[in-house]
Amino acid sequence: MGPLELYEKLTEQGDQVRALKTAKANKEEIDVAVQLLLKLKLEYKQVTGQEYKAGCPPPENLVAPDNGPAAAAGDNDDDDDDTVDPWNVSTTNAKGVDYDKLIVRFGSSKVDQELLNRMEKVAGQKLHRFLRRGIFFSHRDMNQILDSYEKQKSFYLYTGRGPSSEAMHVGHLIPFIFTKWLQDVFDIPLVIQLTDDEKYLWKDLTLEECNRFSMENAKDIIACGFDVNKTFIFSDLDYMGASREFYRNVVKVQKHVTFNQVKGIFGFSDSDCIGKISFPAIQAAPSFSNSFPQIFGNRKDIACLIPCAIDQDPYFRMTRDVAPRIGYPKPALLHSTFFPALQGAQTKMSASDANSSIFLTDTPKQIKNKINKHAFSGGKDTVEEHRKHGGNAEVDVSFMYLTFFLEDDDELEKIKQDYTSGALLTGELKKILIETLQPMIAQHQERRKQVTDETVKLFMTPRPLNFKI
Ligand code: TRP
């Protein structure tokens, strides 16, 4: 389609969406129309290099921009107020970010029932609750990973964390809890990158502080139960300097990405330091198996699967764009939603606000007080009203937390029904959450205590892993 034709189609589709919304059509019908609208907008942007604006047709003598495949993907859309990039996550919607729209905007794929069925078959066991409940909701190339796994071709896992402080909160555990499950189910090696260099570049911290946070965070990560024979944890500041292969991959990526491309993907500006501009190459490198010769020898063709929160996707869109050009397979991805702040799903939790989340160091009493005081409630103001009209589980943070941590599906469903009908009060819902989190955090603290400096050293020493190709 040409620019003008696209413009006209877009205008028509916009009218259509408005008409459906005014007519209060059913949600699915509206969703389908919105998805088409977003697709058209993306296409329009790619073709014209401009945002679509109603009433402003494209200029006649338009020159199509050359902004690379990933450039349009991070753009914000007129209709939605969601911002999602590695440094900002926000929305004005109390239910949280609209994840279906994000899939369209980022060009990833939905983890649909068909994929879930297939994963369950290949895994040979019930899927993790994060998959059953749509928490890992989006992916890239998951089917390829399963195809090769079924042909006895193995793969490895890569995930990471930016160590910005000593304090980790429950939300930080989501990718690690899930990665541990994947490691157990598929029996495969795992590399975990601690980007202390990234935090030094972005925050007002010294190199030594960031490096120390790496070691402290490594203890919380190890406490998730990873198998030391199959897991390599590394700090960029330490490993990158010591591994010629890793650094060679960083440099290869740096040679194949232009400033224009990182500007488009990450929004860097002329006044950002050059460290930030080249950092994405460092987060890309662990996606390639030959960055870890001690584990994979010189094999460069071992497939990589990256479980991460969706805000990290820009890094890996860039990585996937570069990979074939430097002779490597593209990494596959599984993306999670965000863990909401106690105050509501509009933002991701912040490690700098003690009341925005439950920290892994919180005492049972702190957990109880924080939830009772700060967890945003979808309940009604008075008991009478609540009994009469019921609560709104969709915006209720205590309920959202239970979807992450309560294992039993039937119990969760019953809680939802009772809360929605008004049979279950906010205080009672909060009590269930408190009683779920208190033992979970206490057990984490117990396991973390067992992690000695020696153990950390073991996990962080470059060495062969127990791995059959
Ligand atoms: N940039 C991430 C953060 O700030 C850390 C990270 C590095 C990461 N590599 C990763 C996260 C791979 C997920 C997957 O937290």
Residues whose N, C-alpha, C, O or C-beta is under 5 A from the ligand:
A	BS01	LIG	Y158 T159 G160 R161 G162 Q193 T195 Q283 P307 C308 Q312
